[in-house]
Amino acid sequence: MDGCLRCGADIIVNTDADNQYNADDIETIVRPILNGEADIVIGARPIDDTEHFSFVKKKLQHFGSWVVRKASDTDIPILLLAPLKTNRK
């Protein structure tokens, strides 16, 4: 992220490189930042609807997310916060 900011990025979009996310959605998810409606946007993948996740992986994802919520005292629904977008403020 520091390199992106040093290069002058105003908005950074962070996703996994395994094609789990549709690049066409980037415009939609940065729009609240561009419109001044948000400083940060956090996307969430629907774990239970992700067909290539095994039953065990889905349960571990939910358990890991629960642990993070308890440890951080937040209500963020999933452990993996991607895609994540923020602006330079």
Backbone torsions as a table, in degrees:
resi	resn	phi	psi	omega
1	MET	NA	-38.0	-179.7
2	ASP	-59.4	-40.7	179.1
3	GLY	-62.2	-40.3	177.8
4	CYS	-62.1	-43.5	-179.6
5	LEU	-68.0	-38.8	177.3
6	ARG	-62.7	-30.1	178.9
7	CYS	-83.3	-0.9	174.6
8	GLY	94.9	15.5	-179.8
9	ALA	-63.9	132.4	174.6
10	ASP	-90.8	-32.0	178.1
11	ILE	-132.6	134.8	178.1
12	ILE	-116.9	129.7	176.0
13	VAL	-111.2	123.5	-178.3
14	ASN	-118.3	119.0	175.8
15	THR	-135.2	164.8	172.1
16	ASP	-70.2	155.2	-178.4
17	ALA	-94.7	20.1	-176.0
18	ASP	-105.1	19.5	176.6
19	ASN	62.4	27.2	175.1
20	GLN	-75.9	-18.6	-176.4
21	TYR	-116.4	144.0	179.9
22	ASN	-84.8	118.1	-178.6
23	ALA	-59.9	-25.5	178.1
24	ASP	-64.3	-19.2	-179.6
25	ASP	-79.7	-11.8	-176.2
26	ILE	-58.7	-43.4	179.6
27	GLU	-58.3	-42.4	-179.3
28	THR	-65.2	-40.8	-174.5
29	ILE	-81.7	-18.7	174.7
30	VAL	-92.6	-12.0	-177.6
31	ARG	-53.9	-43.3	178.9
32	PRO	-59.7	-32.2	177.1
33	ILE	-71.4	-47.3	-179.6
34	LEU	-61.3	-33.1	179.8
35	ASN	-84.7	0.2	-179.8
36	GLY	74.5	16.5	-178.5
37	GLU	-90.0	-14.0	-177.2
38	ALA	-153.5	152.1	172.8
39	ASP	-96.5	-24.5	-179.3
40	ILE	-146.4	144.2	176.9
41	VAL	-128.5	129.6	179.6
42	ILE	-117.9	120.6	177.4
43	GLY	-92.2	158.0	179.6
44	ALA	-136.8	132.3	175.5
45	ARG	-88.2	145.2	179.7
46	PRO	-77.4	95.2	-174.5
47	ILE	-54.6	-46.7	-176.1
48	ASP	-67.4	-22.1	-179.4
49	ASP	-98.7	2.5	179.7
50	THR	-83.5	103.2	-169.9
51	GLU	-61.7	-34.3	-176.6
52	HIS	-81.2	-1.7	174.0
53	PHE	-84.0	131.0	176.2
54	SER	-71.9	165.2	177.2
55	PHE	-55.6	-44.8	-178.4
56	VAL	-64.3	-44.5	179.6
57	LYS	-61.4	-40.5	178.6
58	LYS	-61.5	-45.0	179.9
59	LYS	-65.1	-40.8	178.4
60	LEU	-65.9	-37.2	176.4
61	GLN	-61.0	-46.4	179.4
62	HIS	-64.3	-41.8	179.6
63	PHE	-64.8	-46.4	178.7
64	GLY	-60.2	-40.2	178.5
65	SER	-64.7	-40.4	177.9
66	TRP	-62.1	-44.0	179.7
67	VAL	-60.5	-45.8	179.9
68	VAL	-63.2	-42.0	178.0
69	ARG	-60.3	-44.3	-179.4
70	LYS	-66.5	-44.5	-177.3
71	ALA	-68.4	-32.6	-176.4
72	SER	-99.1	-4.0	-178.4
73	ASP	52.0	47.1	176.7
74	THR	-124.4	173.3	176.0
75	ASP	-116.9	25.3	176.7
76	ILE	-62.1	124.4	-169.2
77	PRO	-71.7	-23.3	-176.8
78	ILE	-133.5	155.2	-179.9
79	LEU	-70.1	-43.8	-177.3
80	LEU	-87.0	111.2	-176.9
81	LEU	-95.4	69.6	179.4
82	ALA	-140.6	143.5	-1.5
83	PRO	-72.6	145.2	-178.8
84	LEU	-120.0	129.9	178.5
85	LYS	-126.7	142.1	174.6
86	THR	-148.0	167.7	178.4
87	ASN	-117.4	172.6	-175.4
88	ARG	-88.2	90.9	176.5
89	LYS	-121.7	NA	NA
